[in-house]
Amino acid sequence: MKKRIVLIIDTLRTGGAQTVLLLTVQALSERRWQILVVFLHSGKDEINITKLSAFPNLTLKLAAYNFFDPLAVFGLKSIIRAFEPDIVQTHLTQSNTQGTLAAKLVGVPCVAVIHSAAFANKGMRTSYYQAETFALNHFASRIFAVGNAVAAFHQSRFPHKKLDVICNSIAVPEPPSQEQ
């Protein structure tokens, strides 16, 4: 029986979270997982849609919801229930907030990924930050932080959870040779 996963992300616009998602899809595809990628906002994401469309065992679904849309969790719950995944993984604030609750309601474990400490430092809307903190504390099965600095910054938000650290997926170029 094939393993199944739902990956939920706020947007497919090019960025670090989308790079992590693409690498996750590539690794899971090589292992023959059935993958459903749900994105909550569209626009200027054609490059990543094209990249994701190349994977034969992947389905893309736009589920357009606003952050505090009361129907969002129920819509995501229906999508998750219909796909019958073994696990759900969420990326970015809105997906972490709505996706973890939807997965919990369906009874599917959910791994949330926190990608940055920058938003909190730049005045991220307090209501978003508080909603995500509540959701991850109560509904996430596990929380991953992309890098040690992100984990250290956010650990105080989750006093009863261990943040697992994953490497940042940004490719580091080889240093130039002495001849260059």
Backbone bond lengths (Angstrom), bond angles and torsions (degrees), N, CA, C in turn:
res aa  C-N    CA-C-N  psi(-1)  N-CA   C-N-CA  omega(-1)  CA-C   N-CA-C  phi
1 M - - - 1.450 - - 1.531 108.85 -
2 K 1.323 115.93 131.48 1.456 120.33 -179.39 1.520 110.85 -72.62
3 K 1.310 115.28 144.00 1.461 120.95 172.55 1.518 108.15 -76.62
4 R 1.325 115.03 149.04 1.471 120.50 -177.46 1.523 109.23 -130.85
5 I 1.338 115.33 139.31 1.463 121.23 -179.83 1.521 110.18 -138.35
6 V 1.324 115.34 142.37 1.462 121.75 170.24 1.528 106.90 -108.73
7 L 1.321 116.14 124.60 1.460 122.79 175.30 1.524 107.05 -107.80
8 I 1.330 116.43 123.51 1.468 120.75 -178.88 1.521 108.40 -116.26
9 I 1.323 115.99 130.29 1.457 121.55 -178.50 1.527 108.82 -139.90
10 D 1.314 116.85 148.14 1.469 121.07 -177.93 1.525 111.66 -60.53
11 T 1.313 116.77 -46.88 1.466 121.48 -175.98 1.528 109.25 -150.86
12 L 1.330 115.99 156.71 1.463 120.40 175.91 1.522 112.39 -99.47
13 R 1.341 116.71 9.68 1.467 119.23 175.50 1.524 108.56 -57.05
14 T 1.304 116.87 149.33 1.450 121.64 -175.90 1.518 111.43 -64.79
15 G 1.330 115.87 128.73 1.456 122.76 178.83 1.524 109.73 -176.54
16 G 1.305 115.98 -176.57 1.458 120.99 -177.21 1.524 113.33 -64.46
17 A 1.330 117.14 -42.77 1.468 120.11 179.66 1.528 110.67 -63.42
18 Q 1.317 116.30 -38.55 1.455 120.40 179.68 1.522 110.75 -68.25
19 T 1.323 117.27 -33.82 1.463 120.99 176.15 1.521 110.18 -65.73
20 V 1.324 117.04 -44.20 1.470 120.43 176.44 1.526 109.70 -60.10
21 L 1.326 117.19 -43.58 1.456 120.90 179.51 1.526 111.14 -62.06
22 L 1.328 117.69 -44.97 1.465 120.84 179.05 1.522 111.51 -60.95
23 L 1.318 117.60 -42.41 1.465 120.78 178.36 1.526 111.35 -66.75
24 T 1.325 116.47 -36.09 1.466 120.79 176.19 1.519 110.26 -64.26
25 V 1.327 116.44 -45.57 1.466 120.90 178.29 1.522 110.35 -60.26
26 Q 1.318 117.30 -44.10 1.458 120.80 -179.52 1.531 110.49 -60.56
27 A 1.328 117.09 -46.92 1.469 120.86 -179.05 1.527 111.45 -64.75
28 L 1.324 117.13 -42.86 1.469 120.18 -179.74 1.525 111.47 -70.15
29 S 1.315 116.68 -35.60 1.460 120.92 178.41 1.529 110.67 -63.47
30 E 1.331 115.95 -41.50 1.472 120.12 177.70 1.524 111.54 -62.06
31 R 1.328 115.88 -26.52 1.468 121.31 178.75 1.528 111.55 -94.56
32 R 1.323 116.00 8.21 1.458 124.32 174.89 1.533 115.21 66.60
33 W 1.323 116.99 31.01 1.460 120.77 173.93 1.518 108.76 -71.89
34 Q 1.320 117.33 150.36 1.459 123.02 167.50 1.521 106.19 -87.63
35 I 1.319 117.33 127.38 1.464 122.21 -170.51 1.523 110.37 -124.46
36 L 1.335 114.86 133.65 1.456 121.35 171.25 1.521 107.00 -120.42
37 V 1.328 116.55 120.34 1.463 121.47 175.54 1.520 107.66 -103.56
38 V 1.333 115.29 121.43 1.457 121.93 178.56 1.523 107.03 -110.91
39 F 1.328 116.85 125.74 1.466 119.51 176.25 1.524 108.58 -120.42
40 L 1.332 114.85 143.21 1.460 120.92 -169.03 1.525 114.01 -95.68
41 H 1.307 118.04 -15.02 1.465 121.50 179.36 1.519 108.25 -139.65
42 S 1.321 117.13 143.25 1.461 120.09 177.86 1.517 109.84 -116.66
43 G 1.310 114.60 166.86 1.460 121.02 178.38 1.509 110.97 126.78
44 K 1.316 116.52 124.60 1.464 123.43 178.62 1.530 112.15 54.15
45 D 1.324 116.35 38.24 1.453 119.85 -179.37 1.527 112.00 -122.47
46 E 1.331 115.99 19.07 1.459 120.78 -175.15 1.529 113.14 -61.08
47 I 1.331 117.24 -36.26 1.471 120.00 -178.73 1.516 110.42 -61.18
48 N 1.319 117.60 -48.24 1.456 119.91 -178.98 1.524 112.27 -72.55
49 I 1.318 118.27 -31.30 1.464 120.03 174.35 1.516 109.44 -63.07
50 T 1.319 117.27 -42.64 1.466 121.06 177.65 1.529 110.52 -61.95
51 K 1.318 117.57 -44.93 1.469 120.94 179.23 1.523 110.89 -61.55
52 L 1.323 117.07 -45.61 1.467 120.95 -178.07 1.527 111.56 -68.07
53 S 1.321 116.99 -32.61 1.466 120.93 -178.50 1.523 112.41 -66.00
54 A 1.317 117.46 -15.43 1.459 121.26 -179.92 1.532 112.85 -74.60
55 F 1.325 117.32 -14.75 1.463 120.44 -178.03 1.534 109.08 -89.24
56 P 1.341 117.38 118.97 1.469 120.34 -174.80 1.533 114.36 -68.44
57 N 1.311 118.09 -23.56 1.459 121.18 -176.65 1.523 112.00 -101.09
58 L 1.355 115.86 26.38 1.450 121.37 -176.52 1.524 110.56 -124.45
59 T 1.316 115.62 139.79 1.457 122.75 173.99 1.517 108.01 -119.39
60 L 1.339 116.66 137.24 1.463 122.28 176.57 1.521 109.35 -105.46
61 K 1.322 116.40 140.07 1.465 119.94 178.36 1.521 109.06 -142.90
62 L 1.319 116.01 126.92 1.459 121.83 172.56 1.518 108.18 -89.55
63 A 1.322 115.91 123.70 1.464 121.72 175.68 1.523 106.17 -123.10
64 A 1.306 116.57 88.72 1.462 121.55 -171.35 1.524 111.47 -78.07
65 Y 1.306 115.90 107.20 1.458 122.05 178.35 1.520 109.66 -134.97
66 N 1.327 116.24 147.40 1.460 121.34 171.86 1.520 108.63 -82.44
67 F 1.322 115.69 165.47 1.469 120.53 -174.35 1.526 112.24 -58.14
68 F 1.318 118.09 -46.98 1.460 120.25 -176.56 1.534 112.79 -105.33
69 D 1.311 116.89 26.51 1.463 122.04 175.92 1.525 108.83 -70.84
70 P 1.329 117.98 117.92 1.460 119.38 -177.45 1.531 113.19 -64.69
71 L 1.326 117.64 -20.40 1.458 120.27 178.87 1.528 112.84 -82.00
72 A 1.319 117.51 -13.46 1.463 121.19 -175.18 1.519 112.45 -58.03
73 V 1.314 116.77 -50.48 1.472 119.99 -177.11 1.523 110.23 -63.09
74 F 1.330 117.39 -39.97 1.458 119.88 179.90 1.526 111.31 -68.21
75 G 1.340 116.86 -37.71 1.460 120.24 176.15 1.516 111.83 -64.26
76 L 1.321 116.16 -45.96 1.469 119.80 178.13 1.528 110.88 -65.67
77 K 1.307 116.49 -37.42 1.473 120.85 177.43 1.534 109.82 -59.14
78 S 1.327 117.18 -44.40 1.469 121.17 178.93 1.521 111.52 -63.57
79 I 1.326 116.34 -41.99 1.467 120.74 179.46 1.529 109.99 -63.41
80 I 1.328 116.43 -46.01 1.469 120.60 -179.57 1.525 109.83 -63.81
81 R 1.317 117.41 -47.86 1.471 120.97 -178.67 1.532 111.01 -59.24
82 A 1.327 117.84 -42.79 1.469 121.75 -178.35 1.529 111.96 -65.55
83 F 1.335 117.12 -35.44 1.467 120.30 -177.83 1.533 112.09 -79.98
84 E 1.315 117.42 -23.48 1.466 124.08 -179.66 1.536 112.63 55.01
85 P 1.338 116.82 58.54 1.471 118.85 -177.96 1.528 112.34 -79.41
86 D 1.329 113.77 162.31 1.465 120.81 171.89 1.518 110.15 -81.71
87 I 1.342 115.69 -27.64 1.460 121.29 -177.01 1.524 109.56 -155.94
88 V 1.327 115.47 155.37 1.467 122.53 174.20 1.523 106.87 -120.58
89 Q 1.327 116.32 140.35 1.470 121.05 174.96 1.525 107.33 -125.82
90 T 1.340 116.12 132.40 1.466 120.70 -179.15 1.524 110.55 -116.50
91 H 1.336 115.23 149.96 1.463 122.65 179.99 1.521 108.99 -135.07
92 L 1.309 117.51 131.97 1.459 125.78 175.24 1.533 111.30 80.84
93 T 1.305 115.39 163.29 1.467 122.70 -164.75 1.524 114.58 -58.56
94 Q 1.320 118.39 -52.44 1.463 119.45 -177.46 1.524 111.17 -64.25
95 S 1.306 117.04 -44.96 1.466 120.75 179.79 1.520 111.20 -65.40
96 N 1.330 116.62 -39.32 1.463 119.45 177.21 1.530 110.58 -61.85
97 T 1.314 116.60 -39.97 1.465 121.04 -177.36 1.529 111.34 -72.00
98 Q 1.311 116.92 -54.75 1.465 120.90 -175.41 1.529 112.31 -78.47
99 G 1.316 116.65 -39.50 1.469 120.47 -175.84 1.521 113.70 -68.08
100 T 1.347 117.06 -39.04 1.465 118.42 180.00 1.527 110.74 -66.47
101 L 1.335 117.50 -39.69 1.460 120.29 178.32 1.529 110.53 -66.26
102 A 1.324 117.35 -45.00 1.466 120.72 179.76 1.531 110.75 -60.20
103 A 1.320 117.12 -44.38 1.468 120.53 179.12 1.526 110.97 -62.90
104 K 1.317 116.44 -42.17 1.474 121.25 178.73 1.527 110.39 -60.31
105 L 1.330 117.23 -42.93 1.464 121.13 179.86 1.527 112.64 -64.27
106 V 1.339 115.91 -30.42 1.464 120.32 178.63 1.531 110.73 -85.16
107 G 1.330 117.12 -18.95 1.457 121.00 -179.19 1.513 113.69 87.65
108 V 1.333 116.00 26.56 1.462 121.63 179.29 1.530 108.42 -108.83
109 P 1.341 117.99 132.77 1.470 118.69 177.65 1.525 111.15 -60.73
110 C 1.336 115.10 146.29 1.459 120.27 -177.85 1.520 110.40 -133.17
111 V 1.317 114.85 130.39 1.458 122.85 175.52 1.523 107.26 -106.19
112 A 1.324 116.70 123.39 1.465 121.85 178.57 1.520 108.92 -101.70
113 V 1.325 115.54 143.04 1.466 120.95 -179.82 1.526 108.63 -118.55
114 I 1.339 115.29 124.58 1.469 121.84 175.47 1.525 106.72 -102.10
115 H 1.324 115.88 126.96 1.456 120.09 -171.41 1.517 115.15 -101.91
116 S 1.322 118.97 -20.23 1.451 118.40 -170.97 1.521 111.67 -155.43
117 A 1.314 114.65 152.88 1.464 120.95 170.67 1.520 109.60 -100.79
118 A 1.308 117.40 -8.06 1.468 121.62 -173.70 1.520 112.98 -63.87
119 F 1.326 117.86 -38.26 1.460 119.34 -176.29 1.517 111.55 -62.11
120 A 1.311 116.90 -42.68 1.462 120.07 -179.87 1.527 110.18 -64.18
121 N 1.320 116.73 -34.90 1.453 120.58 179.66 1.517 112.82 -74.11
122 K 1.318 117.89 -22.23 1.463 121.34 -176.22 1.523 112.04 -102.91
123 G 1.314 116.90 22.46 1.463 119.67 174.88 1.510 114.41 79.41
124 M 1.329 117.22 37.09 1.457 120.07 175.58 1.528 108.25 -51.06
125 R 1.303 116.92 138.84 1.461 120.06 -177.76 1.523 109.62 -50.60
126 T 1.300 115.92 124.52 1.460 122.31 -175.35 1.520 111.66 -55.45
127 S 1.314 117.99 -40.13 1.461 120.40 -178.44 1.530 111.12 -63.99
128 Y 1.335 117.84 -37.45 1.464 121.01 177.68 1.525 109.93 -65.91
129 Y 1.297 114.79 -47.32 1.464 121.87 -178.20 1.533 110.23 -60.61
130 Q 1.320 117.22 -44.79 1.462 121.18 -179.95 1.524 111.55 -67.80
131 A 1.325 117.33 -39.88 1.464 120.82 178.57 1.527 110.49 -63.56
132 E 1.335 116.77 -43.71 1.464 119.94 178.92 1.527 110.38 -64.58
133 T 1.319 117.43 -43.17 1.464 121.20 179.83 1.529 110.08 -58.90
134 F 1.324 116.93 -47.50 1.464 120.93 179.64 1.532 110.78 -60.82
135 A 1.331 116.51 -48.40 1.466 120.69 -177.18 1.523 111.88 -61.16
136 L 1.323 116.84 -45.45 1.465 118.95 -177.77 1.516 111.71 -69.67
137 N 1.320 117.21 -35.73 1.469 119.74 177.40 1.521 111.78 -65.52
138 H 1.329 117.64 -34.53 1.461 120.43 -172.69 1.528 115.30 -103.72
139 F 1.327 118.35 -24.54 1.462 119.09 -171.21 1.525 115.00 -119.59
140 A 1.324 118.91 -21.95 1.472 120.68 -177.86 1.520 110.52 -76.11
141 S 1.322 116.02 135.31 1.458 120.99 175.08 1.524 110.01 -73.30
142 R 1.328 115.52 -40.26 1.470 122.22 176.73 1.515 108.17 -146.83
143 I 1.333 114.91 157.25 1.460 121.04 177.22 1.520 108.06 -126.50
144 F 1.322 115.20 128.46 1.455 121.34 175.02 1.521 108.99 -109.17
145 A 1.319 116.23 140.37 1.461 122.57 174.44 1.526 107.51 -114.28
146 V 1.324 115.85 137.08 1.462 120.57 -179.21 1.525 107.79 -85.76
147 G 1.321 115.72 90.59 1.460 122.68 178.40 1.520 112.60 103.46
148 N 1.324 114.88 154.96 1.464 121.91 -179.19 1.530 112.70 -64.78
149 A 1.319 117.34 -38.11 1.468 120.33 -178.94 1.525 110.96 -65.11
150 V 1.328 117.20 -39.51 1.464 121.22 178.51 1.533 109.50 -66.13
151 A 1.323 116.55 -42.79 1.472 120.21 178.73 1.522 110.98 -62.63
152 A 1.321 117.25 -45.33 1.466 120.90 -179.30 1.532 110.74 -62.75
153 F 1.326 116.57 -40.84 1.458 120.46 -179.27 1.529 111.71 -64.27
154 H 1.331 117.00 -41.95 1.466 120.87 -172.24 1.526 114.92 -93.22
155 Q 1.319 118.71 -9.84 1.462 119.45 -174.57 1.532 112.72 -55.85
156 S 1.317 118.43 -36.08 1.470 120.40 -178.74 1.533 112.17 -66.12
157 R 1.325 118.32 -22.11 1.466 121.45 176.61 1.529 111.71 -70.41
158 F 1.332 115.61 -24.16 1.463 121.36 -173.08 1.530 109.62 -127.19
159 P 1.337 117.37 69.03 1.462 120.69 -171.70 1.524 114.28 -63.88
160 H 1.319 118.40 -21.43 1.460 120.42 -176.91 1.527 112.17 -109.23
161 K 1.329 116.29 13.06 1.463 120.54 179.56 1.517 109.33 -128.11
162 K 1.316 114.45 142.58 1.460 120.27 174.16 1.532 107.32 -88.94
163 L 1.309 116.30 129.82 1.460 120.09 175.58 1.527 108.49 -89.37
164 D 1.312 116.13 121.33 1.457 120.84 175.39 1.518 108.14 -84.18
165 V 1.309 116.69 140.28 1.466 121.51 -177.03 1.520 109.83 -102.69
166 I 1.331 115.01 129.95 1.460 120.63 171.10 1.522 107.51 -115.72
167 C 1.313 115.84 154.18 1.465 120.80 -178.05 1.519 110.63 -72.11
168 N 1.312 115.12 147.81 1.446 120.49 172.78 1.519 107.37 -68.48
169 S 1.310 116.65 136.64 1.464 120.17 -172.99 1.516 113.99 -92.14
170 I 1.306 117.47 12.22 1.462 119.82 178.63 1.516 108.68 -72.35
171 A 1.316 115.94 125.03 1.458 120.99 -179.28 1.526 109.86 -69.20
172 V 1.317 115.30 129.77 1.457 120.74 177.47 1.527 107.78 -97.32
173 P 1.328 117.30 123.27 1.469 118.94 -178.07 1.522 111.28 -67.55
174 E 1.308 114.19 152.39 1.466 119.94 175.83 1.521 108.79 -64.95
175 P 1.346 116.89 141.32 1.461 117.85 176.69 1.525 110.49 -66.52
176 P 1.309 117.80 149.30 1.474 119.80 -179.58 1.518 110.30 -65.41
177 S 1.306 115.02 146.48 1.467 119.41 177.19 1.521 109.56 -72.45
178 Q 1.313 117.09 167.49 1.473 120.34 -178.89 1.530 111.33 -62.48
179 E 1.329 116.05 -29.08 1.455 120.50 178.77 1.528 111.33 -69.67
180 Q 1.316 116.98 -27.69 1.465 119.97 -177.63 1.487 109.19 -82.47
